[in-house]
């Protein structure tokens, strides 16, 4: 009889652990989708590009944001020239 209750207790703990893991993954997934929506929709681009980046960011959560940083960001001409000016300053210092 004691083995039966021990088995029930371990089964309960295992079920509780998996519920905590599942809830944690769900919360992280919702946070990921919120950041993906905020990241993609704050810049103006075509509808196709917006949906493509949303797909990449939601299907590949960690890797998708890295890909977006390298390929998806649209730098304005002012930002590009500001970066070039900073590079010139550092070259002059060195």
N, C-alpha and C positions, 0 to 999 in steps of 0.2 A: 504494500500500500504506500509506503514511503517513497518508493521509486516512482510511482505514478504521480505523486505531488511534486517530486523533484523534476520530473519530465515536464509537467505543466508549468512550473516556475521558469525553467529554462526556455520553454517555448514562448512564454509571456515576455521574457527579457529579449529574446531574439526578435519577436514581433515589434516590441517597443523600439528597439534599436533601428530596425528597418524603417519604421515610421518616421523617426527623427531624421534619418538620412534622406528619405524621400522628401520630407518637408523642407529640409535645407536646400536640396537641389531645386525644388520648385521656387523657393524664394530667390535663389541666385539666378534662376532662369528669368524670373520677372524683372529683376534688377537689370539683367543683361538686355532684355527687350526694351526697357525704358531708356537705357543709355544708347542703344542702337537707334531708337526713334529720335532722341534728342540730337545725336551726332549727325545723322543723315539729313534730317529735315531743317537743320539750321542754315544750310547753304542751298542756294538755288541751283538746280540741275534738272535734267529731263526726267520725266516720269519713269522711263525705262531704267535709267541709271539709279534712281532712288530705290526702286523695287529690287534691282539687282543687288545693291549694297545692303538693303534690309535682309535679303535672303542670305547673303554671305555672313552678315553679323549675327543672325539668329541661328544658323546651322553650325557655324564654326565660331563659337563664342570667343575664345582667347585668340586664336589665329586670325579670325576675321578682323578684330580691331587692329592687329599689327598690319595686316594687309591694307586696311583702310588708311592707316597712318602713312604708308609708303605710296599707295597708288590712288586713293580716293579723295584726298584733300585737294581742294582747289585754292591755290594761292593767288591772291590778287597781284596786280602789277606793283602796287605800292609795297606790299609785303616782300615781293621778290627784290625790289630795289633796296629796301631797308636791310635785307639779309646781305646783299652785295656790298652795301656801304659798311656794314659791320665787319665783313670779311676783309675789306680794304683797310679798316682801322687796325685790325689785328695783324695784318701783313706789315703795315707800317711800323707797328710796335716791335715786331720781331725783326 
